[in-house]
Amino acid sequence: WGQGFPGWHIECSAMIIKLLGEQIDIHTGGIEHIPVHHNNEIAQSEAVTDKKPFSKYWLHRAHLQISGEKIAKSEENVVYLSEIIEKGFSPIAFRYFLLLSHYRTPTNFSWEALTAAQNAYRKLKEFVSNLPNNALNTQLGSSTSKCDQDFRETMENDLNTPEALAIVWKLVKDENIPPADKRATLLDFDKVLGLDLEHNEFEIAEIPEEIQKLLDEREKVRSSGDYKKADELREQIKKLGFVVEDTPSGQKISKS
Protein backbone atom coordinates (compact mmCIF):
# COMPACT_ATOMS: atom_id res chain seq x y z
CA TRP A 1 0.00 0.00 0.00
CA GLY A 2 2.95 2.33 0.63
CA GLN A 3 3.95 2.22 -3.01
CA GLY A 4 0.35 2.82 -4.05
CA PHE A 5 0.07 6.10 -2.16
CA PRO A 6 3.41 7.94 -2.52
CA GLY A 7 1.76 11.31 -1.94
CA TRP A 8 0.68 10.24 1.53
CA HIS A 9 4.28 9.37 2.45
CA ILE A 10 5.61 12.68 1.16
CA GLU A 11 3.01 14.58 3.17
CA CYS A 12 3.84 12.46 6.25
CA SER A 13 7.59 13.10 5.93
CA ALA A 14 7.02 16.83 5.45
CA MET A 15 4.89 16.95 8.59
CA ILE A 16 7.50 15.08 10.64
CA ILE A 17 10.28 17.41 9.46
CA LYS A 18 8.16 20.44 10.31
CA LEU A 19 7.26 19.17 13.79
CA LEU A 20 10.45 17.40 14.88
CA GLY A 21 13.22 18.89 12.79
CA GLU A 22 15.35 17.68 9.92
CA GLN A 23 16.99 14.97 12.03
CA ILE A 24 15.68 13.11 15.08
CA ASP A 25 17.23 10.86 17.74
CA ILE A 26 14.63 8.09 18.08
CA HIS A 27 11.88 6.92 15.71
CA THR A 28 9.40 4.29 16.91
CA GLY A 29 6.77 2.23 15.17
CA GLY A 30 5.43 -1.26 14.60
CA ILE A 31 7.50 -3.97 12.92
CA GLU A 32 5.08 -3.95 9.99
CA HIS A 33 6.43 -0.50 9.02
CA ILE A 34 9.99 -1.75 8.41
CA PRO A 35 9.74 -2.96 4.78
CA VAL A 36 7.90 0.01 3.22
CA HIS A 37 6.71 2.90 5.33
CA HIS A 38 9.88 3.67 7.28
CA ASN A 39 12.13 3.10 4.29
CA ASN A 40 10.04 5.66 2.42
CA GLU A 41 10.37 8.11 5.29
CA ILE A 42 14.15 7.77 5.25
CA ALA A 43 14.45 8.19 1.48
CA GLN A 44 12.11 11.16 1.26
CA SER A 45 13.32 13.00 4.38
CA GLU A 46 17.02 12.62 3.56
CA ALA A 47 16.39 13.64 -0.05
CA VAL A 48 14.62 16.83 1.06
CA THR A 49 17.06 17.83 3.81
CA ASP A 50 20.28 16.33 2.38
CA LYS A 51 21.12 15.28 5.96
CA LYS A 52 21.87 11.74 7.09
CA PRO A 53 20.79 9.87 9.07
CA PHE A 54 17.16 10.96 9.29
CA SER A 55 16.93 9.11 12.64
CA LYS A 56 19.81 7.79 14.79
CA TYR A 57 17.80 4.92 16.30
CA TRP A 58 14.79 2.94 15.11
CA LEU A 59 12.78 1.06 17.75
CA HIS A 60 10.26 -1.29 16.17
CA ARG A 61 7.63 -2.77 18.48
CA ALA A 62 6.62 -6.40 18.06
CA HIS A 63 2.89 -7.03 17.81
CA LEU A 64 0.47 -7.16 20.71
CA GLN A 65 -1.37 -10.47 20.38
CA ILE A 66 -4.45 -12.24 21.70
CA SER A 67 -4.21 -16.02 21.99
CA GLY A 68 -1.07 -15.91 19.88
CA GLU A 69 -2.78 -14.05 17.04
CA LYS A 70 -2.09 -10.49 15.89
CA ILE A 71 -4.69 -7.96 17.02
CA ALA A 72 -6.38 -6.62 13.91
CA LYS A 73 -9.75 -5.29 12.82
CA SER A 74 -9.90 -8.02 10.18
CA GLU A 75 -9.66 -10.61 12.96
CA GLU A 76 -12.38 -8.81 14.96
CA ASN A 77 -10.27 -9.11 18.12
CA VAL A 78 -9.38 -5.46 18.69
CA VAL A 79 -9.38 -4.26 22.31
CA TYR A 80 -9.59 -0.48 22.69
CA LEU A 81 -8.19 1.51 25.59
CA SER A 82 -11.72 2.81 26.26
CA GLU A 83 -12.86 -0.79 26.84
CA ILE A 84 -9.97 -1.38 29.23
CA ILE A 85 -10.97 1.70 31.23
CA GLU A 86 -14.67 0.72 31.20
CA LYS A 87 -13.73 -2.61 32.78
CA GLY A 88 -12.14 -0.75 35.68
CA PHE A 89 -8.47 -0.95 34.71
CA SER A 90 -6.08 1.96 35.06
CA PRO A 91 -4.51 3.07 31.75
CA ILE A 92 -1.16 3.19 33.52
CA ALA A 93 -1.68 -0.38 34.74
CA PHE A 94 -1.91 -1.26 31.03
CA ARG A 95 1.39 0.57 30.56
CA TYR A 96 2.86 -1.52 33.39
CA PHE A 97 1.59 -4.65 31.60
CA LEU A 98 3.38 -3.63 28.40
CA LEU A 99 6.62 -2.94 30.29
CA LEU A 100 6.62 -6.55 31.48
CA SER A 101 7.74 -7.72 28.05
CA HIS A 102 10.61 -6.50 25.87
CA TYR A 103 9.50 -4.29 22.99
CA ARG A 104 11.08 -6.67 20.47
CA THR A 105 9.04 -9.58 21.84
CA PRO A 106 5.35 -10.18 20.99
CA THR A 107 3.11 -9.52 23.99
CA ASN A 108 0.13 -11.80 24.55
CA PHE A 109 -2.85 -9.88 25.94
CA SER A 110 -5.47 -11.41 28.21
CA TRP A 111 -7.77 -9.95 30.83
CA GLU A 112 -6.21 -12.30 33.39
CA ALA A 113 -2.72 -11.00 32.60
CA LEU A 114 -3.92 -7.41 32.79
CA THR A 115 -5.56 -8.10 36.16
CA ALA A 116 -2.29 -9.51 37.49
CA ALA A 117 -0.42 -6.46 36.17
CA GLN A 118 -2.89 -4.07 37.81
CA ASN A 119 -2.60 -5.90 41.14
CA ALA A 120 1.20 -5.66 41.01
CA TYR A 121 1.01 -2.01 39.98
CA ARG A 122 -1.37 -1.25 42.86
CA LYS A 123 0.99 -2.87 45.37
CA LEU A 124 3.88 -0.81 44.01
CA LYS A 125 1.90 2.44 44.22
CA GLU A 126 0.73 1.69 47.75
CA PHE A 127 4.27 0.80 48.80
CA VAL A 128 5.60 4.14 47.57
CA SER A 129 2.71 6.07 49.15
CA ASN A 130 3.56 4.54 52.54
CA LEU A 131 7.23 5.54 52.37
CA PRO A 132 8.29 8.62 54.42
CA ASN A 133 7.81 12.01 52.84
CA ASN A 134 7.74 15.57 54.14
CA ALA A 135 4.95 18.12 54.17
CA LEU A 136 6.11 19.77 50.97
CA ASN A 137 5.78 16.45 49.10
CA THR A 138 9.42 16.50 48.05
CA GLN A 139 11.92 13.68 48.15
CA LEU A 140 13.70 12.65 51.31
CA GLY A 141 16.87 10.62 51.26
CA SER A 142 19.00 10.09 48.18
CA SER A 143 19.07 7.76 45.21
CA THR A 144 21.02 4.57 45.91
CA SER A 145 23.99 4.50 43.55
CA LYS A 146 24.15 0.69 43.08
CA CYS A 147 20.46 0.37 42.17
CA ASP A 148 20.65 3.45 40.02
CA GLN A 149 23.62 2.02 38.13
CA ASP A 150 21.90 -1.35 37.61
CA PHE A 151 18.74 0.36 36.38
CA ARG A 152 20.64 2.63 34.03
CA GLU A 153 22.66 -0.23 32.54
CA THR A 154 19.51 -2.29 32.07
CA MET A 155 17.64 0.46 30.25
CA GLU A 156 20.68 1.23 28.12
CA ASN A 157 20.76 -2.44 27.11
CA ASP A 158 18.13 -2.06 24.38
CA LEU A 159 15.43 -0.78 26.78
CA ASN A 160 15.17 -3.99 28.79
CA THR A 161 12.04 -2.96 30.68
CA PRO A 162 11.24 -6.43 32.16
CA GLU A 163 14.63 -6.47 33.87
CA ALA A 164 14.14 -2.85 34.93
CA LEU A 165 10.91 -3.78 36.72
CA ALA A 166 12.73 -6.69 38.35
CA ILE A 167 15.25 -4.18 39.72
CA VAL A 168 12.35 -2.05 41.01
CA TRP A 169 10.93 -4.98 43.00
CA LYS A 170 14.38 -6.00 44.20
CA LEU A 171 14.75 -2.50 45.61
CA VAL A 172 11.30 -2.67 47.22
CA LYS A 173 12.18 -5.91 49.03
CA ASP A 174 15.72 -4.91 50.08
CA GLU A 175 15.60 -4.43 53.86
CA ASN A 176 19.09 -2.93 53.95
CA ILE A 177 18.06 0.27 52.15
CA PRO A 178 16.45 3.03 54.26
CA PRO A 179 12.80 3.79 53.31
CA ALA A 180 13.57 7.42 52.43
CA ASP A 181 16.31 6.31 50.03
CA LYS A 182 13.96 3.77 48.49
CA ARG A 183 11.44 6.49 47.78
CA ALA A 184 14.01 8.79 46.21
CA THR A 185 15.35 5.97 44.03
CA LEU A 186 11.94 4.72 42.93
CA LEU A 187 10.82 8.22 41.97
CA ASP A 188 14.05 8.63 40.03
CA PHE A 189 13.33 5.37 38.17
CA ASP A 190 9.81 6.60 37.49
CA LYS A 191 11.15 9.49 35.42
CA VAL A 192 11.91 6.79 32.86
CA LEU A 193 9.10 4.29 33.48
CA GLY A 194 6.30 6.88 33.64
CA LEU A 195 4.17 4.97 36.17
CA ASP A 196 3.16 8.02 38.25
CA LEU A 197 4.40 6.39 41.45
CA GLU A 198 4.28 9.60 43.45
CA HIS A 199 0.47 9.73 43.40
CA ASN A 200 -1.73 6.83 44.50
CA GLU A 201 -4.68 6.92 42.10
CA PHE A 202 -6.25 3.94 43.87
CA GLU A 203 -6.80 5.87 47.09
CA ILE A 204 -10.33 7.20 47.62
CA ALA A 205 -11.18 10.45 49.34
CA GLU A 206 -14.74 9.48 50.35
CA ILE A 207 -15.95 5.94 50.99
CA PRO A 208 -19.47 5.23 49.63
CA GLU A 209 -22.06 4.66 52.35
CA GLU A 210 -22.79 1.09 51.23
CA ILE A 211 -19.10 0.19 51.38
CA GLN A 212 -18.65 1.88 54.76
CA LYS A 213 -21.46 -0.23 56.25
CA LEU A 214 -19.78 -3.40 55.00
CA LEU A 215 -16.44 -2.22 56.41
CA ASP A 216 -18.01 -1.53 59.81
CA GLU A 217 -19.65 -4.95 59.83
CA ARG A 218 -16.39 -6.59 58.82
CA GLU A 219 -14.51 -4.82 61.61
CA LYS A 220 -17.01 -6.19 64.14
CA VAL A 221 -16.77 -9.80 62.97
CA ARG A 222 -12.96 -9.59 62.83
CA SER A 223 -12.90 -8.30 66.40
CA SER A 224 -15.08 -11.24 67.46
CA GLY A 225 -12.74 -13.69 65.74
CA ASP A 226 -15.12 -14.68 62.94
CA TYR A 227 -12.49 -14.54 60.18
CA LYS A 228 -14.54 -16.69 57.79
CA LYS A 229 -17.32 -14.08 57.80
CA ALA A 230 -14.68 -11.33 57.48
CA ASP A 231 -13.32 -13.00 54.33
CA GLU A 232 -16.84 -13.27 52.91
CA LEU A 233 -17.39 -9.55 53.46
CA ARG A 234 -14.03 -8.79 51.86
CA GLU A 235 -15.14 -10.69 48.73
CA GLN A 236 -18.48 -8.87 48.77
CA ILE A 237 -16.67 -5.53 48.89
CA LYS A 238 -14.33 -6.66 46.11
CA LYS A 239 -17.30 -7.41 43.84
CA LEU A 240 -18.39 -3.79 44.35
CA GLY A 241 -15.06 -2.53 43.02
CA PHE A 242 -12.99 -2.01 46.16
CA VAL A 243 -10.03 -3.79 47.78
CA VAL A 244 -9.69 -4.17 51.57
CA GLU A 245 -6.28 -4.64 53.17
CA ASP A 246 -5.76 -5.36 56.87
CA THR A 247 -2.96 -3.25 58.33
CA PRO A 248 -1.66 -2.71 61.89
CA SER A 249 -3.61 0.57 61.95
CA GLY A 250 -6.86 -1.00 60.75
CA GLN A 251 -8.65 -1.66 57.48
CA LYS A 252 -7.35 0.15 54.40
CA ILE A 253 -9.56 0.42 51.33
CA SER A 254 -8.73 1.33 47.74
CA LYS A 255 -10.32 1.04 44.33
CA SER A 256 -9.84 -2.22 42.51
N, C-alpha and C positions, 0 to 999 in steps of 0.2 A: 504493500500500500504506500510505502514511503516513496517509491519511484513513481507511483501514479499521481502523487500530489506534490510536486517539487515546490510549487508556490507556497504551500503551507510551511514547508521546512525553511524556506528563505525568510518568511515572515516571523517564524519562531526564533530563528537565529538573530534576526535584527532586534527583536524584542529583548532577548537575553543580553545582547551587547549593550543595548540602551540601559537596561536595568542594572546589570552587574559589572559592566566594563568590558574592555576588549579581551582581557584574560582573567581567568578565575582560578582559585586554588583547588576546589573540590566540586565535582559534578556527580550527582546521584541519579539513580533511575533503576528500573527493572531490567532483569537480564534479557528480556525480549527486545530491548532497545539497542542491544549491542550490534547486531548485523546490519541494520539500516539507519535507524533514526539518529543514533549518536555519531555514526560515521558521517552522515550528512551534515550534522551540526559542526563537526570538526572541519570538514572540507569547506563549507560555506563561510564559517566564521573566520578561519585563517586566511581564506581568499580575500575577504573584505578588509580585514585589519592588517594583513601581511605580518602577523605576529604569531609565533609558535612557542610553546603549545597553547592551544585554546584553553585547556584545563590541565593542571599538573597531575591531579589524581581523579580516577573514575571509580566510583563505588557502586557496583551493580548488585541490587538486592535479589536474592533467590525468591521464588514464589511462595506466597502464603497458600497453604493447601487445606482442604477438608477431606478427611478419609483418604489421604494420599493423592487426591486429585486437585488440579489447579482450580482456584476460585475464578469463575468466569460467568458472565451473564448467559452465555450459550449453554452452560451446564446447569443454570438455574440454582446455583448454590451460593450466591453472593450474600454476604453478611455485612450490613452497613453499620457505621459507627452509631447512628441514631438508634438502631435496634439493640446494640450493646448497652447503650445508656438506658433505654426503655426497660431492659431486663434488670436494671439496678446495679450495673457495673460502672466503676469509675473509668473515664477515658484514660487516665494515667495508669490505672491498673492494667489496661490493655497495652499501654506502652511498656510496662514492666514485663508483661507476657512476651512481647516481641524481643526485649533485651535478653531473655533467657536463651535465645538461640543466636548463633553467629549469622551475620547478614548474608554470608555466602551459602548458608545452609537452608534448605526449604523448611518452613515452619508449619507444623500440622495444627490447625485450629480445631478446638472442641470447646463446648461450654464447660465441660468438666475441667479442662486444663486452664481455662480462663478463671474459673472459680478458685482453683488452687493458687493461681497467680495473685488474685485479689486478696485472698486470705494472707498470703505471705507479705504482700505489699502493706496490708493493714497492720500486721504485726510490726513491720519495720517503721511505719509512721508513728505508731503508738510508742514504740521504744524510744524514738528520737524525742517525741513530745514529753516523755517522762524524764529525760536527761536534764541536768541543772542548767538554768539560764537566768539572766538577770532581768530586772524590770524593764530595761530598754530593748529587750528582745535581741540583743547582740550576742555574739559568740563569747563563751568563756573558754579558757584553756587554749591549747594550740594543736595544730595538726601534727599527728605522729609521723615522723619522717620515714620510718620503715614501711608503714602501710601506704603512705603517700607515694613512695618510690615503687612499691609493688603495683599499685593501681595505675600509676603513670606508664610503667613498662608494659602492663597488660593492654592498656588502651592503645598504646603506640604499636603494639603487635597486631596490626590489621583490625583494630577496633574489636578486641575480643571481649564483648560485653558479658557473655556467660561467666567467664573467669573473673571479670570485674565485680559482678554481683556476688560471686563466691568470696571475694576479698571483703566485700561489705559485710557479709554475714560472719566471716571470720573475725572481723573487728568487733562486731556486736557481741560475740560470745567470749572475747578475750577478757578475762577477769584481771589481767595485769595492767590494763590501760585505764586511767582515771576517767570517770564518766564525762567530765567537762572536755577532756581531750577527744573522747569518742565523738561527742557532738560536733566539735570543731572540724574533725576529720570527715565525718559523714556529710556535713554541709558543704565541705570543700569538694568531695566526690560528686555531690549533687549538682554542682555547677556544670558537670559533664553529663550526668545521667538524666537530669531534668525531671526528677520524680517529686519535686515540691515537698521535700522531707521536713521543711521547717514549719509547715502548716498542716495540722491534722484535719483533713476534710471529713473524716468519719465521726468526729466529735459532734454532738448535738447541743444546741444552746437551751432548748426547751423540750422536755420529754412529754409526749402526748399523754393525755389523761388515762387512756386505756392501757398504755404500756406501764405507766406509773403504778396503777392498781395491781397489775401482774407482778411488778417488782416488789411492791409492799407485801403482797401475799407470799412471794418467794422468800423474802427475808424472814418472814414469820416461820415458815416451814423449815428453813435452814437452821434457824435458832432452836427449833424443837428437835432437830436431828433427823427430820424426814427428808433425806437427800434424794430419794427416788422421786418424790413429788417435786422437789426443787429442780431436778433435771427435766421433768415433764413440763414445768413452767418455762424453763429456759428454751426448750424446743418450741413451745407455743409462741414465745416472744420472737424467736428466730423466724418463724413462719410469717410474722408481721413485719419483718424487715429490719430487725435489730439484733445485735449481738451482746450478750451479757458475759462479763468476765468477773470472777471473784478475786478480789485483791485484799491485802491486809487492812486497807481502809474502807472496805465494803464493796458493794456491787458497782461495777463500772459498765456503762452502756454506750454503744456506738452503733452507727448505721451499718447494715450488712452490705 
